[in-house]
Amino acid sequence: MATLTLTDVTKRFGRTVVAVNNFSLEVEDGEFLVLLGPSGCGKTTTMRMIAGLEEVTEGTIYIGDRNVTDLAPRNRNVSMVFQNYAIWPHMSVFDNIAYALKLKKMSKQDIEKSVNEAARLTKIGELLERYPSQLSGGQQQRVAVARAIAVKPQIFLLDEPLSNLDAKLRVSTRTELKAIHAQTGATSVFVTHDQSEAMSMADRIVVMKDGEIIQIGSPDDVYHESNSLFVADFIGTPPTNFFDVDVKNVNGAYHLINPHFDIALDEKNSAFIKNHGKKALIVGIRPENIAIVDKQKATLSAEVHVSEPQGSHQVVAMRMDDNIYKIVSPSNPRIVAGDIIHLLFPQSALRFYDPESGLRV
Amino acid sequence: MTKKRNFKPIKTTVFYIFLTGIISVILVPVFFVVSLSFLSTREAYRFPLPLLPALEMKFSLTFGERGYLLSVYDRVDEEYQTVLDTKELDKMAVYMKSQLNTPVTIPELEEQIARLESEDPVYFSLKTNLLANYATFFKVAGTGEAIPALIRSLQVALMTIIISVSIGGMAGYAFARYAFPGRNMLKFSVLFVRMFPGVAIALPMVIILARIGFYDNPIGLALVYSVGSIALTVWITASIFMGIPVSLEEAALVFGANKFQAFIKMTLPLALPGLAAAAMYSFLGAWNETVAALILTQFNPTFAVIVYQTVLGAVGQVNLAAAGGMAMALPAIIFTFFIRRYIRQMWGGMTV
């Protein structure tokens, strides 16, 4: 087990394409870190640089106190689960798991012990004699994980390992991966574009966009205290609702004014806004924080456009000025399209963003 | 209500008509060459041609004007036909061996002649030697050069495989795995060499090979064949390597292998079927090639050249030419069958 430290890591392809820009990060010993971002944001490139499959253009990578920046992949003591699993089709499951151990010149008994241990953790004990073509996608994925944990690496890399599984299997495998992480305690870096996967598995999430880190934080941090419009929009299903508002000072009280509503801010928010002195803002509010209330208390009223029952809750969409806004409310009472509902934005749930920079104020 | 028409019987019929056509176009000539290569010289020039060689010849022997009159039973006309009138028994034996493929000894003939005392004519039959044409071919063709030429041809073909599969395979790997400027242009340009007919560039080739000392030498021929063959092996192996995910090698790198081990242990076994196909094409190309070999060799011809010369000079010896052709086809067929099981893995056995 070890820490992983990336300092000012930059990756350029050719002269112009910057895939990863000034990436600095410290991963603690035993931490489960998730790199999250839309496709093309550089998260996989970052992982491949950690593995040694891509050269680092600038910057350094340390595993523990070893500088591995220019080491070949085999000398880094990392292991990896590939997106397409990359298990070797001409080798049996046993040989797939044992290959790395054989290269380490381990004794036959030790290899067998390690393979069986890894197979037990991933529950593929009865598949060891089979060949990959005889396995289902889920089983192949387990083999890839078993192969990666058998070598007892310092850093455990997972490159979108769940994206080729069907939805149900994906959710159950998540739980198992987390359990395996708890048992092995290996420092893990997990790449995904699926925010719910990131939320459910991570100790810390690194949100990336265009090769840069946008926010680092615990799942709760990035969800409730998103530092930018991008994160607030990218994390969460349905995403944060955004409203353009003008800030007006009416008789000493600050108001957020929009064609649909006029929110008089409480003291705490007023003081906050006053300090920043912005004229126009974007207000963000999470769908589940919007409450359905009586007409008198409501911030605004709207007609329901679509309602999606989800069993435990329902997602209600409203349409205002060609924008769709969504709220999450309990299943009862059922709301149907065409209903007029009255909504309250609690002051504590409001988040303010600068329309120019897109950052939280 | 409209009735759905069933086109299936029509489709099936048309399919089998085509199939029959294709089979007759391909198989009938092959059958005739095979059959011809076993026929005796006399039978080979009968019309209509016997479909299968006779396993046994029936003879009749009687007194003739100049000695003994030898007749042989003709399967086409269904009668005994006189072929020889002589009293020299060795001449008779030579005729029976060379024209009828029925080897016979003088004492055996004398024994039959002795029977003439009691019965006239004497009837007897002899077994034909089915492989007589092949034996004659290897003894006679190219004035005894056939066996050395066969060995040379094998050398040329094997060297062509080694050169073109190794160089073509490496180039194919580069084309499949690395992006570099001019990649597509280069990949197409390897096909350009196949646009020139061998004859058209034969003269410069002779000069070049003579200068580097490989004229009339199997190595020189292998080099010339490899040029054309590499064009094919590059394309075959490139598409095979493209079909093998890079991540298999990357996984090997992460799990402790160096680049060479990763290639040898992961990519190469999976590419084997494609390499086998490439090897097969190289072999067939080198084995069957005649024109360049005719020009680029003088005293050390390849087997294809020997067969070619036999066919050209085969007036009255068409069955020998057929035997030569078969002798040439056989190694190619054996090689193809041997390599077939590797190629079959591409579709069966393993999935990448």
Interface residues (C-beta under 8 A of the other chain):
Chain A: A51 G52 L53 A72 P73 R74 V78 S79 M80 F82 Q83 N84 A86 I87 W88 P89 H90 Y99 A100 L103 K104 Y131 S133 R147 V151
Chain B: P245 S247 L248 E250 A251 A252 L253 V254 F255 G256 A257 N258 Q261 K265 M266 P269 L270 M350 T351 V352
